[in-house]
Amino acid sequence: MSNDQGAPTGAVPNPSTTAQCAPATAATSQGAATHGTPADSAPAEDLSQLATESRDERFSDLDTRSTLGVLEAMNDAEAQVPRAVASALPALAALVDATAERIEAGGRLIYVGAGTSGRLGVLDAAECPPTFHTDPSTVQAVMAGGRGAMFEAVEGAEDDPDLGATDVRALGPGPRDVVVGIAASGRTPYVLGALTAAREAGALTGSVTCNPGSPVAAAADHPIEVVVGPEVLTGSTRLKAGSATKQVLNMLSTAVMVRTGKVYGNLMVDVSVTNAKLRDRAERLVRTITGADAEQAARALTASGDRVKVAAVMLRHGLDRAAAEAALERAGNRLGRALERG
């Protein structure tokens, strides 16, 4: 799958994953053919004018280069991505702060996209519960085409704005929620429909795009424009545009979790202990934070219900699990405050 500009696109993940969506979303997404599309009534857009669709003449000999030469071209092009992301950081910071405020009030962060853009939203949402012990509903992803499109393209789903609106409405967004449309092209009808529906419901909206002055950016309260220019392989926005989008989404979700107390120093103190590797990491975190030895840390972690923050407060202040949990609650779930106050 290459991009989100006129290509077939895909869906929300299986409910067993963390990037969850209401069942109605998948059902309506798979009925895309029943909706009207812009092609039925509007003239075709000239997508060749988009920066992400333009040809970079520096790489016009790509097919005749050596294998190393092809890889060097791709690596050189990728060097533009951090600079493009850096220019968008002030706008991203504003979206982070607005999102964190709503998450702390019980709201949700909902990504909406199609094709590669949608899959990147699913990926970011899926990583939040194991990394930050969030409820699966806190960070969600909706992808044009239904669950199956995560793995196989669903023809035409991205071209239907009504479908995007329907899928978002199925989640019941409101003023405490943030809906972020992801579209490298900045013109994906599905994403535009979703953002329109989200704003009508009172949700805050954001966007991540890779072309300047796009319709998707114009439809968002907090547009993040990461202009990376033409791709090495013309139009394949899973390359630079995909890298830039992934960086922005990683930054958004991680910074939101930092702002909401899920991080102590630069330590992942809300990690979910679900396997041997993560148990070892959690025990090392408890040792780092408290100075306890390996045996003490292991016992405290087990007694805490495998919660690093609870175990650290238990050890620091000599508390049992219930008292440590109460101390954390009084501290707004900020470990630093709880360690200071008890």
Summary of the structure (lengths in Angstrom):
residues: 342
radius of gyration: 22.0
end to end distance: 51.9
largest distance: 70.5
contacts: 1294
relative contact order: 0.15
helix: 54%
strand: 9%
